[in-house]
Amino acid sequence: MYDFDVLVLGSGPSGQKAAIAAAKLDRRVAIVERRNMIGGVCINTGTIPSKTLREAVVYLTGLSQREVYGRDYRVKDDITVADLSARTSHVIGREVEVIRSQLQRNRVRLLVGTGRFFDEHTVSVDDDGGRETKVTAEKIIVAVGTKPARPDTVDFDDRTIIDSDGIINLEHVPNSMIVVGAGVIGIEYASMFAALGTKVTVVERRDRMLEFCDLEIIESLKYHLRDLAVTFRFGETVASVERHPRGAIAMLESGKRIGADTVVFSAGRQGLGSEINLESAGLAADPRGRIEVNENYQTSVDHIYAVGDIIGFPALASTSMEQGRLAAHHACGEPARDMQKLQPIGIYTIPEISFVGRTEDELTEARIPFEVGIARYRELARGQIIGDSYGMLKLLVSPDDGKLLGVHVFGTGATELVHIGQTVMGCNGTVDYLVDAVFNYPTLAESYKVAALDAMNKTRHIHRIAT
Ligand SMILES: Cc1cc2nc3c(=O)[nH]c(=O)nc-3n(C[C@H](O)[C@H](O)[C@H](O)COP(=O)(O)OP(=O)(O)OC[C@H]3O[C@@H](n4cnc5c(N)ncnc54)[C@H](O)[C@@H]3O)c2cc1C
């Protein structure tokens, strides 16, 4: 007899959803989580703080209202870290409360401490005060996530040279910042600080950034960021960083020296699989601390599952939640459908980006023909009302059967709007549905109809020439 039917390690999005799904199936469930980390990286240092910070930045700088009220429009002139962190702490506090209450309502036992495998059915929980308790479970779900990767050559001090977790603890808004790594997290923070007036330099080893996105949209994003005084150094590598009393200097391999108040490393994340004594359960993590699983999220030890960032790509809160639910269902013998292949990507830069399906480059490479339908926010009444002249929605449509192959959105509400396209694609709908649909007016959603008409007119034009 085990102490629990299901034991979950980590209370981030994947662990939480796994625990609650198992509890809903009447299993005796416990979740192990470190002190002050309920909700995981997602709630405490990652998704939620960064998205709340973005909201505070957009509001306080008045950036989204400048097309209406003029370039100098500001809600507050001297934006301090206190202004920004007030909103972040409020949201984190409320989210932690919500999660705690959900776990309680579903009778999930919360075991506070750091869990490590003792054997393949036992986890020892260290409560950080030197007390260790052993708990056993029939099924164990590992959802311990990741931490920022820190290059060994860099001397982080968490003030001048920081990783992405350090951003929310900054004591003041820096005048200048170097962001090393133009991945999603790096670029999101670069755009927020640029909006606050920080002079940002982005250094990226590759020649492009966010290469999995639509190229035209990334060009628009770069244009916007340059307009906010962001400097890009693509194809450059930081060789070393020197810390000085008044800031830091990054030496690039090309010989350039860049000075700034703060250097932020956003150089990927390291899985915590190497810190939970996996060997005692007959498992091992890969060099990046991640754990391999099969399509049911089972590790090579059948009753041990792994979900969320610890299993690698796509490493999003959105997908992690669903992995947690599916793993719990499998562990409890409950039938479940596979995870849907069609997953949206949201990038909360300023302006934001979102897409679902394939890009023009991917389709061209695969030799799949497509027609492009575009709607620009400036041609929509809602775009004028909210003062967003740069936003756009792009549909990639199959000329053969009218099916949507990709939906790409840039500008206000992109991460919400994309779900209309996702739904049409997921239900095998065609561009005709969008052409015929009536949308509320004035809305940004109307962009779907405008883009659909654009694609349809282009296809008709080709047809006319050909006949
Ligand atoms: C700055 C930033 C912005 C992001 N923005 C987005 C976004 O906009 N949208 C999106 O979908 N995703 C975003 N992500 C990614 C998202 O946060 C992660 O994909 C998600 O948090 C992963 O969830 P998880 O369940 O794997 O666990 P995590 O959230 O990583 O949490 C793991 C938990 O396990 C706990 N843990 C670790 N080891 C142990 C142990 N030994 N014992 C007990 N507990 C342990 C940790 O304390 C932690 O609480 C962002 C990430 C970052 C860093």
The ligand as an SDF file (V2000), in Angstrom:
LIG
                    3D

 53 58  0  0  0  0  0  0  0  0999 V2000
   10.6070   34.9950  -18.5190 C   0  0  0  0  0  0  0  0  0  0  0  0
    9.7160   33.8930  -19.0270 C   0  0  0  0  0  0  0  0  0  0  0  0
    8.5870   34.1980  -19.7510 C   0  0  0  0  0  0  0  0  0  0  0  0
    7.7430   33.1810  -20.2060 C   0  0  0  0  0  0  0  0  0  0  0  0
    6.6300   33.5230  -20.9070 N   0  0  0  0  0  0  0  0  0  0  0  0
    5.7730   32.5530  -21.3310 C   0  0  0  0  0  0  0  0  0  0  0  0
    4.5750   32.8890  -22.0060 C   0  0  0  0  0  0  0  0  0  0  0  0
    4.2910   34.0600  -22.2300 O   0  0  0  0  0  0  0  0  0  0  0  0
    3.7220   31.8910  -22.3680 N   0  0  0  0  0  0  0  0  0  0  0  0
    4.0100   30.5750  -22.1210 C   0  0  0  0  0  0  0  0  0  0  0  0
    3.1960   29.7040  -22.4730 O   0  0  0  0  0  0  0  0  0  0  0  0
    5.1510   30.2240  -21.4900 N   0  0  0  0  0  0  0  0  0  0  0  0
    6.0330   31.1800  -21.0880 C   0  0  0  0  0  0  0  0  0  0  0  0
    7.1890   30.8400  -20.4250 N   0  0  0  0  0  0  0  0  0  0  0  0
    7.4920   29.4140  -20.2150 C   0  0  0  0  0  0  0  0  0  0  0  0
    6.7340   28.8590  -18.9960 C   0  0  0  0  0  0  0  0  0  0  0  0
    6.9690   29.6430  -17.8670 O   0  0  0  0  0  0  0  0  0  0  0  0
    7.1660   27.4420  -18.7680 C   0  0  0  0  0  0  0  0  0  0  0  0
    6.9740   26.7070  -19.9520 O   0  0  0  0  0  0  0  0  0  0  0  0
    6.3490   26.7740  -17.6650 C   0  0  0  0  0  0  0  0  0  0  0  0
    6.4730   27.4770  -16.4560 O   0  0  0  0  0  0  0  0  0  0  0  0
    6.8330   25.3360  -17.4660 C   0  0  0  0  0  0  0  0  0  0  0  0
    6.0190   24.7210  -16.5390 O   0  0  0  0  0  0  0  0  0  0  0  0
    6.4540   23.4590  -15.7150 P   0  0  0  0  0  0  0  0  0  0  0  0
    5.2000   22.8120  -15.2790 O   0  0  0  0  0  0  0  0  0  0  0  0
    7.4450   22.6650  -16.4720 O   0  0  0  0  0  0  0  0  0  0  0  0
    7.0990   23.9900  -14.3800 O   0  0  0  0  0  0  0  0  0  0  0  0
    7.8020   25.2910  -13.8820 P   0  0  0  0  0  0  0  0  0  0  0  0
    6.8970   26.4660  -14.0430 O   0  0  0  0  0  0  0  0  0  0  0  0
    9.1660   25.3770  -14.4610 O   0  0  0  0  0  0  0  0  0  0  0  0
    7.8880   24.9800  -12.3440 O   0  0  0  0  0  0  0  0  0  0  0  0
    8.5810   23.8670  -11.8600 C   0  0  0  0  0  0  0  0  0  0  0  0
    8.4140   23.8340  -10.3690 C   0  0  0  0  0  0  0  0  0  0  0  0
    9.0560   22.6890   -9.8490 O   0  0  0  0  0  0  0  0  0  0  0  0
    9.6320   23.0200   -8.6080 C   0  0  0  0  0  0  0  0  0  0  0  0
   10.7280   22.1060   -8.3190 N   0  0  0  0  0  0  0  0  0  0  0  0
   11.9220   21.9990   -8.9380 C   0  0  0  0  0  0  0  0  0  0  0  0
   12.6630   21.0490   -8.3720 N   0  0  0  0  0  0  0  0  0  0  0  0
   11.9250   20.5560   -7.3610 C   0  0  0  0  0  0  0  0  0  0  0  0
   12.1450   19.5560   -6.4070 C   0  0  0  0  0  0  0  0  0  0  0  0
   13.2770   18.8500   -6.3920 N   0  0  0  0  0  0  0  0  0  0  0  0
   11.1780   19.3100   -5.4950 N   0  0  0  0  0  0  0  0  0  0  0  0
   10.0100   20.0050   -5.5080 C   0  0  0  0  0  0  0  0  0  0  0  0
    9.7410   20.9730   -6.4000 N   0  0  0  0  0  0  0  0  0  0  0  0
   10.6890   21.2320   -7.3240 C   0  0  0  0  0  0  0  0  0  0  0  0
   10.1350   24.4360   -8.8110 C   0  0  0  0  0  0  0  0  0  0  0  0
   10.2630   25.0700   -7.5270 O   0  0  0  0  0  0  0  0  0  0  0  0
    9.0410   25.0210   -9.6450 C   0  0  0  0  0  0  0  0  0  0  0  0
    8.0890   25.6320   -8.8260 O   0  0  0  0  0  0  0  0  0  0  0  0
    8.0580   31.8330  -19.9530 C   0  0  0  0  0  0  0  0  0  0  0  0
    9.2000   31.5080  -19.2070 C   0  0  0  0  0  0  0  0  0  0  0  0
   10.0270   32.5180  -18.7540 C   0  0  0  0  0  0  0  0  0  0  0  0
   11.2530   32.1490  -17.9680 C   0  0  0  0  0  0  0  0  0  0  0  0
  1  2  1  0
  2  3  1  0
  2 52  2  0
  3  4  2  0
  4  5  1  0
  4 50  1  0
  5  6  2  0
  6  7  1  0
  6 13  1  0
  7  8  2  0
  7  9  1  0
  9 10  1  0
 10 11  2  0
 10 12  1  0
 12 13  2  0
 13 14  1  0
 14 15  1  0
 14 50  1  0
 15 16  1  0
 16 17  1  0
 16 18  1  0
 18 19  1  0
 18 20  1  0
 20 21  1  0
 20 22  1  0
 22 23  1  0
 23 24  1  0
 24 25  2  0
 24 26  1  0
 24 27  1  0
 27 28  1  0
 28 29  2  0
 28 30  1  0
 28 31  1  0
 31 32  1  0
 32 33  1  0
 33 34  1  0
 33 48  1  0
 34 35  1  0
 35 36  1  0
 35 46  1  0
 36 37  1  0
 36 45  1  0
 37 38  2  0
 38 39  1  0
 39 40  1  0
 39 45  2  0
 40 41  1  0
 40 42  2  0
 42 43  1  0
 43 44  2  0
 44 45  1  0
 46 47  1  0
 46 48  1  0
 48 49  1  0
 50 51  2  0
 51 52  1  0
 52 53  1  0
M  END
$$$$
